[in-house]
Amino acid sequence: MKKIYPEKLKIGDEVRIIAPSRSIKILSEEIKRIADKRFLDLGLKLSFGKHVYETDEFNSSSIESRIADLHEAFSEKNVKGIITVIGGFNSNQLLKYIDWKLIKNNPKIFCGFSDITVLNNAIFAKTGLINYSGPHYSSFGQKLHFDYTLDYFQKCLMADSPFEVSSSDSWNDDEWYLDQNKRELISNKGYLVINEGESEGTILGANLCTFNLLQGTEYFPNLSDSILFLEDDYETVPHTFDRDLQSLIHLPDFNKIRGLVIGRFQKKSNMTDELLKKIIKTKKELDNIPVIANVDFGHSDPKITFPVGGEVNIIASKNKLSIKLIKH
């Protein structure tokens, strides 16, 4: 399938906020106020889907309302980018109701992470449209320590040039939305190289347990010549990460992947460098591909924005360590 790269965002563009998973109603007024100002400071105009405030017992809304906002965002010519409110648990409910031709014929920026992983990868698989795993609208509501996340959002969505992904100086895994002024920064040790090597390929994946929901469906992308970017949240402990990764390895075309990049684990997952190394080293299918971990994406902060379907070059050796987004 031919890849489609959407136009980058520029000053004055309209960005539509939609809620394909949980509703905007769960966000505080403070978070929304800070997020709105951040987009304003970028020179972007915000608009909101008609149904983003609807909510039900699952803090979401009906399939019909979520599909309506998604389709409207892609169909309106004035909208140049679409960003999700927040993650959740039910984006995969939407897949069989999506008008894929509409999306393919109206390519534009689409960005979110976590539960949005099903949409990121299904959109690429069904249409060839490169879209983005990156911060939600809610993420922009962080009062402090957002500079790194914002920098990579701009590098990926507002510029065309290739760029290197450098480790952040520090990271955090606190419940920032409960107290914006009480943040706990942790010094970043940098990348962990588990397997050395150099490779180039198409980025697929993101949230592992969500990505796996697409297995065996028409919405799962072709793994050939891919580099998997995988992460998971605090509910995933070492043994569940192990079996979720093993599930991918059992796929018929897994032997065609070219590399593995693993996002930072949350503290509650109790994953250590030693445990992660052991998990990777027990899987002979990974022996001959580069594997890099502790990269700034996932459910801790800060995080990069990266293109699902875009191209990346990774180098992991004694002399050089590099992750470079070459086409996004």
Wavefront OBJ file of the C-alpha trace (Angstrom):
o trace
v 0.000 0.000 0.000
v 1.258 3.472 -0.890
v 2.099 5.622 2.113
v 0.370 8.983 2.510
v 2.144 11.684 4.495
v -0.184 14.441 5.728
v 0.720 18.105 5.511
v 2.462 19.465 8.570
v 0.712 21.868 10.906
v 1.541 25.537 10.538
v 0.682 28.714 12.384
v -2.963 29.612 11.913
v -4.133 26.037 11.307
v -7.232 24.661 12.982
v -6.841 21.577 15.164
v -9.927 19.556 16.077
v -10.117 17.846 19.468
v -12.155 14.637 19.481
v -12.876 11.922 22.059
v -12.757 8.475 20.403
v -12.144 6.927 23.809
v -12.920 8.721 27.082
v -14.811 12.004 27.304
v -13.344 15.458 27.864
v -15.681 15.706 30.842
v -13.168 13.862 33.030
v -10.654 16.714 32.646
v -10.468 19.533 35.169
v -11.007 23.148 34.171
v -7.369 23.845 35.046
v -6.098 21.166 32.651
v -8.288 22.455 29.824
v -7.258 26.061 30.436
v -3.539 25.220 30.353
v -3.956 23.004 27.275
v -5.892 25.691 25.407
v -3.173 28.239 26.090
v -0.399 25.905 24.943
v -2.081 25.436 21.567
v -2.701 29.175 21.335
v 1.004 29.796 22.008
v 1.833 27.442 19.112
v -0.314 29.593 16.851
v -2.923 26.847 16.410
v -6.680 27.393 16.586
v -8.657 24.821 18.539
v -12.122 23.505 17.787
v -13.935 20.657 19.486
v -16.056 17.774 18.293
v -19.761 18.197 18.941
v -19.900 15.169 21.236
v -16.692 15.453 23.279
v -18.597 16.332 26.476
v -21.011 13.430 26.267
v -20.364 10.758 28.860
v -21.725 7.445 30.075
v -20.982 4.917 32.815
v -17.661 4.168 31.104
v -16.623 7.850 30.942
v -17.059 7.578 27.178
v -19.997 8.045 24.802
v -21.910 6.145 22.156
v -20.197 4.631 19.147
v -22.399 6.785 16.922
v -21.324 10.049 18.549
v -17.621 9.177 18.501
v -17.775 8.102 14.858
v -19.654 11.288 13.943
v -16.917 13.475 15.459
v -14.154 11.439 13.815
v -15.755 11.606 10.379
v -16.568 15.288 10.697
v -12.983 16.103 11.694
v -11.583 14.334 8.629
v -14.193 15.702 6.236
v -14.003 19.406 7.160
v -11.423 21.094 4.936
v -10.633 23.799 7.476
v -9.427 21.191 9.993
v -5.723 20.445 9.444
v -5.025 18.285 12.480
v -6.940 16.000 14.842
v -5.853 15.318 18.412
v -7.536 12.978 20.863
v -8.729 14.113 24.277
v -7.271 11.221 26.261
v -6.964 7.441 26.163
v -9.218 4.839 27.709
v -10.359 1.353 26.809
v -12.788 1.260 23.894
v -11.439 2.836 20.712
v -11.554 -0.580 19.048
v -15.370 -0.412 19.183
v -15.178 2.092 16.339
v -13.204 0.132 13.765
v -15.955 -1.501 11.716
v -17.926 1.756 11.537
v -15.133 3.960 10.203
v -15.334 5.255 6.626
v -11.789 4.425 5.559
v -12.221 5.994 2.110
v -13.137 9.277 3.783
v -9.905 9.213 5.773
v -7.790 8.214 2.781
v -9.273 10.950 0.632
v -8.826 13.614 3.325
v -5.377 12.948 4.795
v -4.431 15.049 7.785
v -2.531 14.910 11.065
v -4.042 12.509 13.617
v -2.366 12.162 17.030
v -2.898 10.312 20.309
v -1.491 7.423 22.322
v -2.441 4.617 24.723
v -5.893 3.291 23.722
v -5.602 5.353 20.532
v -2.963 2.827 19.390
v -5.735 0.784 17.743
v -6.710 3.778 15.614
v -3.093 4.732 14.845
v -2.303 1.314 13.428
v -5.700 0.593 11.863
v -5.637 3.921 10.000
v -2.221 3.089 8.582
v -3.203 -0.506 7.737
v -6.463 0.456 5.999
v -5.457 3.686 4.255
v -1.661 4.065 4.220
v -2.006 7.372 6.094
v 0.930 8.074 8.375
v -0.415 9.271 11.713
v 1.119 9.906 15.083
v 1.604 8.412 18.510
v 2.041 11.410 20.734
v 0.493 13.561 23.450
v -3.238 13.900 23.908
v -5.033 17.194 24.361
v -5.042 16.319 28.078
v -1.240 15.972 28.037
v -0.985 19.622 27.017
v -2.635 20.474 30.342
v 0.549 19.803 32.283
v 1.619 22.996 33.982
v 5.248 22.000 34.579
v 7.973 19.981 32.834
v 6.291 19.852 29.431
v 9.115 21.377 27.361
v 10.589 18.093 26.055
v 7.173 16.739 25.012
v 6.299 20.008 23.311
v 9.651 20.142 21.498
v 9.195 16.713 19.906
v 5.550 17.429 19.088
v 6.761 20.404 17.059
v 9.668 18.518 15.475
v 7.370 15.750 14.279
v 4.144 17.582 13.422
v 5.242 21.098 12.505
v 8.497 20.465 10.587
v 9.678 18.158 7.801
v 13.341 17.712 8.682
v 14.674 14.383 9.982
v 15.558 14.525 13.662
v 17.430 12.564 16.293
v 15.636 11.437 19.420
v 17.717 12.315 22.480
v 16.983 11.128 26.000
v 15.339 13.596 28.338
v 17.385 14.792 31.313
v 14.706 13.648 33.745
v 11.311 11.974 33.742
v 8.288 11.656 35.999
v 5.600 9.141 36.742
v 3.461 11.113 39.170
v -0.263 11.767 39.131
v 0.324 15.323 37.950
v -3.380 15.972 37.325
v -4.078 15.740 41.083
v -1.574 18.423 42.082
v 0.048 20.406 39.283
v 2.610 21.994 41.626
v 3.839 18.771 43.227
v 6.028 16.955 40.734
v 8.618 14.244 41.364
v 11.442 14.275 38.820
v 13.649 11.212 38.335
v 17.097 11.440 36.742
v 17.155 9.744 33.340
v 19.843 7.078 32.907
v 19.446 7.196 29.130
v 18.813 4.400 26.660
v 19.362 0.761 27.483
v 20.920 -1.252 24.657
v 19.902 -4.904 24.929
v 20.878 -6.097 21.454
v 23.365 -4.298 19.264
v 22.785 -3.665 15.581
v 21.736 -1.136 12.968
v 18.456 -1.100 11.094
v 15.977 1.016 9.201
v 12.275 0.455 8.724
v 8.638 1.433 9.140
v 7.444 2.289 12.647
v 4.493 0.262 13.937
v 2.982 -0.350 17.339
v 2.939 1.795 20.512
v 0.873 0.541 23.474
v 1.554 -3.211 23.381
v -1.582 -4.684 24.951
v -3.719 -2.380 22.794
v -1.742 -3.129 19.623
v -2.359 -6.827 20.271
v -6.131 -6.254 20.140
v -5.733 -5.931 16.366
v -4.129 -9.335 15.854
v -6.032 -11.556 13.440
v -8.132 -8.684 12.097
v -8.076 -6.691 8.875
v -6.871 -3.727 10.924
v -3.489 -5.198 11.886
v -0.637 -3.753 9.799
v 1.856 -5.793 7.791
v 4.951 -6.335 9.939
v 7.354 -6.684 6.992
v 10.359 -4.349 7.231
v 9.029 -2.748 10.404
v 10.645 -1.482 13.562
v 8.278 -1.964 16.474
v 7.909 0.803 19.038
v 6.312 -0.838 22.091
v 5.359 0.345 25.566
v 2.848 -0.467 28.264
v 1.329 1.103 31.356
v 1.492 0.367 35.078
v -1.004 -2.502 34.802
v 1.587 -4.464 32.824
v 4.074 -6.213 35.109
v 7.094 -8.157 33.804
v 5.307 -11.448 33.211
v 2.395 -9.852 31.334
v 4.792 -7.834 29.171
v 6.606 -11.092 28.448
v 3.492 -12.906 27.258
v 2.177 -9.913 25.303
v 5.503 -9.657 23.474
v 5.494 -13.429 22.930
v 2.060 -13.107 21.331
v 3.544 -10.800 18.696
v 6.499 -13.116 18.156
v 4.112 -15.969 17.288
v 2.742 -14.055 14.310
v 3.714 -15.571 10.924
v 5.521 -12.476 9.645
v 7.278 -11.501 12.869
v 10.533 -12.758 11.359
v 10.333 -9.831 8.940
v 10.670 -7.112 11.586
v 13.965 -5.221 11.674
v 14.202 -3.858 15.191
v 12.553 -3.194 18.531
v 12.383 0.067 20.478
v 10.839 -0.133 23.949
v 9.346 2.834 25.780
v 9.919 3.580 29.444
v 8.000 1.466 31.957
v 6.030 3.042 34.768
v 7.307 2.525 38.305
v 4.302 0.425 39.355
v 5.106 -2.131 36.671
v 8.155 -3.181 38.744
v 10.126 -3.749 35.551
v 13.901 -3.470 36.001
v 16.671 -3.343 33.401
v 17.778 -6.808 34.477
v 14.295 -8.316 34.125
v 13.761 -6.673 30.750
v 17.097 -7.956 29.490
v 16.204 -11.451 30.646
v 12.841 -11.315 28.866
v 14.434 -10.170 25.607
v 17.344 -12.612 25.783
v 15.027 -15.610 26.244
v 13.463 -14.933 22.831
v 15.766 -16.218 20.112
v 13.619 -14.502 17.458
v 15.076 -11.200 18.718
v 18.719 -12.300 18.692
v 19.660 -10.779 15.342
v 17.862 -7.436 15.553
v 18.755 -4.286 17.515
v 16.768 -3.774 20.710
v 16.829 -0.435 22.537
v 14.819 0.304 25.704
v 14.074 3.127 28.171
v 13.084 5.504 25.379
v 10.921 8.546 26.113
v 7.476 7.352 25.105
v 4.680 5.556 26.895
v 2.661 6.327 30.006
v 5.267 8.307 31.906
v 6.414 11.801 30.933
v 7.948 13.386 28.977
v 7.301 11.689 25.644
v 8.248 11.999 22.021
v 5.825 12.103 19.118
v 6.541 9.504 16.436
v 4.919 8.550 13.114
v 3.071 5.236 12.859
v 3.976 4.233 9.314
v 6.906 6.643 9.168
v 10.562 5.696 8.742
v 13.220 5.398 11.422
v 16.903 4.476 11.543
v 18.307 2.941 14.723
v 21.941 2.268 15.599
v 22.941 0.441 18.760
v 26.655 -0.269 19.099
v 29.593 0.374 21.399
v 30.609 3.351 19.294
v 27.227 4.902 18.494
v 23.669 4.939 19.825
v 21.073 6.685 17.712
v 17.343 6.804 17.001
v 16.647 9.026 14.008
v 13.235 9.743 12.498
v 14.087 10.087 8.841
v 10.620 10.436 7.310
v 7.611 11.576 9.284
l 1 2 3 4 5 6 7 8 9 10 11 12 13 14 15 16 17 18 19 20 21 22 23 24 25 26 27 28 29 30 31 32 33 34 35 36 37 38 39 40 41 42 43 44 45 46 47 48 49 50 51 52 53 54 55 56 57 58 59 60 61 62 63 64 65 66 67 68 69 70 71 72 73 74 75 76 77 78 79 80 81 82 83 84 85 86 87 88 89 90 91 92 93 94 95 96 97 98 99 100 101 102 103 104 105 106 107 108 109 110 111 112 113 114 115 116 117 118 119 120 121 122 123 124 125 126 127 128 129 130 131 132 133 134 135 136 137 138 139 140 141 142 143 144 145 146 147 148 149 150 151 152 153 154 155 156 157 158 159 160 161 162 163 164 165 166 167 168 169 170 171 172 173 174 175 176 177 178 179 180 181 182 183 184 185 186 187 188 189 190 191 192 193 194 195 196 197 198 199 200 201 202 203 204 205 206 207 208 209 210 211 212 213 214 215 216 217 218 219 220 221 222 223 224 225 226 227 228 229 230 231 232 233 234 235 236 237 238 239 240 241 242 243 244 245 246 247 248 249 250 251 252 253 254 255 256 257 258 259 260 261 262 263 264 265 266 267 268 269 270 271 272 273 274 275 276 277 278 279 280 281 282 283 284 285 286 287 288 289 290 291 292 293 294 295 296 297 298 299 300 301 302 303 304 305 306 307 308 309 310 311 312 313 314 315 316 317 318 319 320 321 322 323 324 325 326 327 328
